[in-house]
């Protein structure tokens, strides 16, 4: 059971890394960091297409990663 969970965790980790690296940057430079954060906070930017899919996949994979980590800690 432990080996299966660790194998699943490694697969999820690799998929999560790929999803994060494929996402486009939300800001460019220091000025984008200030204004980009405000736009994201107030919802002025709407993700569409591939960005939306990657965002949702990142959220799902991070929840699976967290659950697998807790399961591994519980069974060890």
C-alpha positions as CSV (number, residue, x, y, z in Angstrom):
1,X,0.0,0.0,0.0
2,X,2.8,2.4,0.9
3,X,4.7,1.7,-2.4
4,X,1.5,2.4,-4.4
5,X,0.8,5.7,-2.6
6,X,4.4,6.8,-3.1
7,X,4.3,5.9,-6.8
8,X,1.0,7.9,-7.2
9,X,2.6,10.8,-5.3
10,X,5.6,10.9,-7.6
11,X,3.3,10.9,-10.7
12,X,1.1,13.7,-9.2
13,X,4.2,15.7,-8.4
14,X,5.5,15.5,-11.9
15,X,2.1,16.4,-13.4
16,X,1.8,19.3,-11.0
17,X,5.3,20.6,-11.9
18,X,4.4,20.4,-15.6
19,X,1.1,22.2,-15.1
20,X,2.7,25.0,-13.2
21,X,5.5,25.4,-15.8
22,X,3.1,25.5,-18.7
23,X,1.0,28.3,-17.3
24,X,1.6,31.8,-18.7
25,X,3.0,34.5,-16.5
26,X,0.4,36.9,-15.0
27,X,2.7,39.9,-14.8
28,X,5.9,41.2,-16.4
29,X,8.4,43.0,-14.1
30,X,7.8,45.1,-11.0
31,X,5.1,47.3,-12.5
32,X,3.2,44.2,-13.6
33,X,3.5,42.7,-10.1
34,X,1.8,45.7,-8.5
35,X,-0.9,46.2,-11.1
36,X,-1.3,42.6,-11.9
37,X,-2.0,41.6,-8.4
38,X,-4.7,44.3,-8.1
39,X,-6.3,43.1,-11.3
40,X,-6.3,39.5,-10.2
41,X,-7.7,40.5,-6.8
42,X,-10.7,42.4,-8.2
43,X,-11.3,39.9,-11.0
44,X,-10.6,42.1,-14.0
45,X,-8.7,39.3,-15.8
46,X,-10.7,36.3,-16.9
47,X,-8.8,33.1,-17.8
48,X,-9.9,31.5,-21.0
49,X,-9.0,28.5,-23.0
50,X,-5.8,26.7,-22.1
51,X,-5.0,29.0,-19.1
52,X,-8.3,28.1,-17.5
53,X,-7.7,24.3,-18.1
54,X,-4.2,24.6,-16.6
55,X,-5.4,26.6,-13.7
56,X,-8.1,24.0,-12.8
57,X,-5.7,21.1,-13.4
58,X,-3.3,22.8,-11.0
59,X,-5.9,23.1,-8.3
60,X,-7.1,19.5,-8.7
61,X,-3.5,18.1,-8.7
62,X,-2.6,20.2,-5.6
63,X,-5.6,18.8,-3.7
64,X,-4.6,15.3,-4.7
65,X,-1.0,15.9,-3.7
66,X,-2.1,17.1,-0.3
67,X,-4.4,14.2,0.2
68,X,-1.8,11.6,-0.8
69,X,0.8,13.3,1.5
70,X,-1.6,12.9,4.4
71,X,-2.4,9.3,3.5
72,X,1.3,8.4,3.3
73,X,1.9,10.0,6.7
74,X,-1.0,8.2,8.2
75,X,0.0,4.7,6.8
76,X,3.6,5.0,7.8
